[in-house]
């Protein structure tokens, strides 16, 4: 049974912190995809996944 989990990350050292605060996560989402079957393949792969549960 999936349970909610809290994750805590350590602070990065100053030299490891990205220098830009303008990273855009939406750029990749705003590009048109010419492949008409793209969504169908994604849904097919998603539905084909199996939940791996330990034997109890």
TORFITOR-258805 format. One record per residue: residue in three letters; x, y, z of N, C-alpha, C in turn. Coordinates in steps of 0.05 Angstrom, whole numbers, plus 5000, padded with zeros to 4 digits. Example, Ala and Ser with C-alpha at 12.3 -4.5 7.8 and 13.67 -1.06 7.14 Angstrom:
BEGIN
- r | n_X | n_Y | n_Z | ca_X | ca_Y | ca_Z | c_X | c_Y | c_Z
- ALA | 5264 | 4886 | 5156 | 5246 | 4910 | 5156 | 5264 | 4934 | 5156
- SER | 5257 | 4955 | 5142 | 5273 | 4979 | 5143 | 5258 | 5001 | 5157
END
This chain:
BEGIN
- r | n_X | n_Y | n_Z | ca_X | ca_Y | ca_Z | c_X | c_Y | c_Z
- UNK | 5017 | 4977 | 5000 | 5000 | 5000 | 5000 | 5018 | 5025 | 5000
- UNK | 5015 | 5042 | 4981 | 5031 | 5067 | 4980 | 5024 | 5085 | 5004
- UNK | 5045 | 5096 | 5016 | 5042 | 5113 | 5039 | 5055 | 5140 | 5033
- UNK | 5044 | 5161 | 5044 | 5057 | 5187 | 5041 | 5084 | 5187 | 5054
- UNK | 5103 | 5200 | 5042 | 5131 | 5201 | 5052 | 5141 | 5229 | 5052
- UNK | 5155 | 5236 | 5073 | 5168 | 5262 | 5074 | 5198 | 5258 | 5067
- UNK | 5208 | 5276 | 5051 | 5236 | 5275 | 5043 | 5249 | 5302 | 5051
- UNK | 5271 | 5301 | 5063 | 5286 | 5325 | 5070 | 5313 | 5325 | 5056
- UNK | 5318 | 5347 | 5042 | 5343 | 5350 | 5028 | 5362 | 5368 | 5043
- UNK | 5388 | 5361 | 5043 | 5408 | 5378 | 5055 | 5412 | 5403 | 5037
- UNK | 5420 | 5424 | 5050 | 5426 | 5449 | 5035 | 5452 | 5444 | 5018
- UNK | 5451 | 5454 | 4994 | 5475 | 5452 | 4976 | 5496 | 5472 | 4984
- UNK | 5521 | 5465 | 4980 | 5542 | 5485 | 4985 | 5538 | 5507 | 4963
- UNK | 5547 | 5531 | 4970 | 5543 | 5554 | 4953 | 5552 | 5549 | 4924
- UNK | 5575 | 5536 | 4921 | 5586 | 5531 | 4894 | 5569 | 5511 | 4877
- UNK | 5551 | 5496 | 4890 | 5535 | 5476 | 4876 | 5507 | 5487 | 4870
- UNK | 5500 | 5510 | 4880 | 5474 | 5522 | 4875 | 5474 | 5534 | 4847
- UNK | 5453 | 5529 | 4831 | 5451 | 5541 | 4804 | 5453 | 5571 | 4805
- UNK | 5467 | 5583 | 4786 | 5471 | 5612 | 4786 | 5448 | 5627 | 4775
- UNK | 5429 | 5613 | 4762 | 5407 | 5627 | 4749 | 5381 | 5619 | 4764
- UNK | 5365 | 5639 | 4769 | 5339 | 5634 | 4781 | 5317 | 5634 | 4760
- UNK | 5325 | 5634 | 4735 | 5305 | 5636 | 4713 | 5301 | 5610 | 4698
- UNK | 5309 | 5587 | 4709 | 5306 | 5562 | 4696 | 5276 | 5558 | 4690
- UNK | 5269 | 5552 | 4665 | 5241 | 5549 | 4658 | 5235 | 5519 | 4653
- UNK | 5217 | 5509 | 4669 | 5209 | 5481 | 4665 | 5187 | 5479 | 4644
- UNK | 5175 | 5502 | 4637 | 5153 | 5501 | 4618 | 5163 | 5502 | 4589
- UNK | 5189 | 5508 | 4584 | 5198 | 5509 | 4557 | 5194 | 5482 | 4542
- UNK | 5201 | 5461 | 4555 | 5198 | 5434 | 4543 | 5169 | 5426 | 4539
- UNK | 5151 | 5438 | 4554 | 5123 | 5431 | 4552 | 5108 | 5448 | 4531
- UNK | 5121 | 5469 | 4522 | 5107 | 5487 | 4503 | 5115 | 5482 | 4474
- UNK | 5129 | 5460 | 4469 | 5137 | 5453 | 4442 | 5117 | 5434 | 4430
- UNK | 5109 | 5440 | 4406 | 5090 | 5422 | 4392 | 5104 | 5397 | 4383
- UNK | 5090 | 5374 | 4385 | 5101 | 5348 | 4377 | 5086 | 5340 | 4352
- UNK | 5102 | 5335 | 4331 | 5090 | 5328 | 4305 | 5080 | 5299 | 4304
- UNK | 5089 | 5283 | 4322 | 5081 | 5254 | 4322 | 5053 | 5252 | 4333
- UNK | 5034 | 5243 | 4317 | 5006 | 5241 | 4325 | 5002 | 5219 | 4345
- UNK | 5019 | 5199 | 4346 | 5016 | 5176 | 4364 | 5031 | 5179 | 4390
- UNK | 5043 | 5203 | 4394 | 5060 | 5207 | 4418 | 5044 | 5202 | 4444
- UNK | 5021 | 5215 | 4446 | 5005 | 5212 | 4471 | 4995 | 5183 | 4474
- UNK | 4987 | 5171 | 4452 | 4977 | 5143 | 4453 | 4999 | 5124 | 4463
- UNK | 5024 | 5129 | 4454 | 5046 | 5112 | 4463 | 5052 | 5116 | 4492
- UNK | 5051 | 5141 | 4501 | 5056 | 5147 | 4529 | 5035 | 5133 | 4547
- UNK | 5010 | 5135 | 4539 | 4988 | 5123 | 4554 | 4991 | 5093 | 4554
- UNK | 4999 | 5081 | 4531 | 5003 | 5052 | 4529 | 5025 | 5043 | 4548
- UNK | 5047 | 5058 | 4548 | 5070 | 5051 | 4566 | 5061 | 5054 | 4595
- UNK | 5047 | 5075 | 4601 | 5038 | 5079 | 4629 | 5019 | 5057 | 4638
- UNK | 5001 | 5048 | 4621 | 4982 | 5027 | 4628 | 4996 | 5000 | 4630
- UNK | 5018 | 4996 | 4616 | 5032 | 4971 | 4616 | 5049 | 4967 | 4641
- UNK | 5054 | 4988 | 4656 | 5070 | 4985 | 4680 | 5056 | 4967 | 4701
- UNK | 5072 | 4953 | 4716 | 5062 | 4936 | 4737 | 5071 | 4946 | 4763
- UNK | 5054 | 4946 | 4783 | 5061 | 4953 | 4810 | 5075 | 4929 | 4823
- UNK | 5100 | 4934 | 4831 | 5115 | 4912 | 4843 | 5112 | 4913 | 4873
- UNK | 5097 | 4894 | 4883 | 5093 | 4892 | 4912 | 5109 | 4869 | 4923
- UNK | 5120 | 4872 | 4947 | 5135 | 4850 | 4959 | 5116 | 4827 | 4967
- UNK | 5126 | 4803 | 4965 | 5110 | 4780 | 4974 | 5109 | 4780 | 5005
- UNK | 5085 | 4781 | 5015 | 5082 | 4782 | 5044 | 5070 | 4756 | 5054
END
